[in-house]
Amino acid sequence: MRTRNFLAMSATALLLAGCASSNTDHTPALNSSELSASDSDLIKNALSAAPSDVAKHATVKTMDGRVLRKGSNGWVCLPDHAAEPGNSPRCLDPSYQGFMKAYMQKSKPQTDRVGFGYMLQGGKPGSDTNPRAQGPQDKGVWQSDPRPPHIMVVVPDSTDLKGLPTDSGGAGPWVMWSGTPYAHIMIPLAGNGDLSKI
């Protein structure tokens, strides 16, 4: 019952998350005359990760932090990693941005509220259990197929995720990297391809 209530709260918060108005990023954005054709492609790719109502007001950054477009709703969209196969742009709310920063810095996340991320183009193959795995040779359960389009949810207290499935092969939400500081909920979405117009 607790898990079902938690998922219902998460879904409600997800609907409200696009209305966030805080934006603490003061990095100057490139104006349209400074954008190259490749920058325009990066912006288009990044924005395809989220529903249009979120994407149209989101900041767009490259993976190295260069701001391509300034937004106003607190969300940040990142284009696909060009060096890796597949297509996996993502859009993250402020709480999920903090979670990802901790992951990149290999530090413990200090999540103070539920956070959301969209990956409506899907994601690359990866480990379900080992947040540091680089390939199937590393310890953990490796999924070699690309991820379907999905929503990611991070919570302040990962003990709230106990009792949720940890197997990505099921039809519903599951916990990725369970038992680590980077545990989060994955919510697969029906269908494949571009869901950003939803």
Secondary structure, DSSP 4 states (H G I P E B T S, - for coil): -HHHHHHHHHHHHHHHHTT-------PPPPPGGG--HHHHHHHHHHHTTS-HHHHTT-EEE-TT--EEE--SSS-EEE---TTSSS---EEE-HHHHHHHHHHHHT------S-EEEEETT-B--EESS-TT--STTSSS-EE-SPBPSEEEEE-S-GGGGTTS---TTSSS-EEETTTSTT-EEEEE-SS-S--TT-
